[in-house]
């Protein structure tokens, strides 16, 4: 399984499509395209029977380019990488970082497809796909794209746990433009596998990733927020922005239900503190004086065990 991050940030661990499924999808697409080409050609042949040979040749070339080259480019652009054959086979074209493709990606793939698919009957594309470790043809290499499988069996794809409710939307003003894709990928891999790690190892990795994220964003981490919860909250903000940019969702982060075991703490104002310490720390009991005749000391909330995958807190 390939470690990829989708632009809409929905699925982690997308699997690259191999030659058999890609070939079947291509056969479906080519059958539809050639059928449309023959139908339109026959109709134009009847309509332009009175024209001379040069005009008919020009129309034939334009029809070839529009139907067999332009139409697939337009379909992949409008559907974000899902042609009819790919929908039937459960495939999608994505960028190298897992994001949705745009017109320039589809244009490069379509232009290269003329040589490696149409003119060579798919021989060059098959050879390139067999040689590539991720099943990419030459058009994918030049366009920076990858064909992946969307249909993942239940239980195979790991989901990123949502942050606690009191952190939702807290990082809406954070500048994420300086965070590289490699760091996003590392954060997502950690969040999906932290329940399988040793508590000490998980805490150390969370601290390191949180420090890297703080260094890239240029904003200090909020005080009192565990590093793993900070990572989950920033990742949720990035997912919301990608969803708005891709699908035109309304502004504002959508409500995401909290994962079991999150400690619902009231929101507090972030303070300018140093990045997370590399050593595990345990929270000391905080006291608050209430107005009135009685004053009580509030005990800290119990810390769930990180090994059970129910929360992001330092080990005891």
Secondary structure, 3 states (H helix, E strand, C coil): CCCCECCCCCCECCEECCHHHHHHHHHHHHHHHHHHHHHHHHHHHHHCCCCCHHHHHHHHHHHHHHHHHHHHHHHHHHCCCCCHHHHHHCEEEEECCCCECCHHHHHHHHHHHHHHHHHCCCHHHHHHHHHCCCCCCHHHHHHCEEEEECCCCCCCCCCCCCCCHHHCCCCCCCCCCCCCHHHHHHHHHHHHHHHHCCHHHHHHHHHHHHHHHHHHHCCCCCCCCCHHHHHHHHHHHHHHHHHHHHHCCCCCCCCCCCCCCCCCCCCCCCCCCCCCCCCCCCCCCCCCCCCCCCCCCCCCCCCCCHHHCCCCCCCC
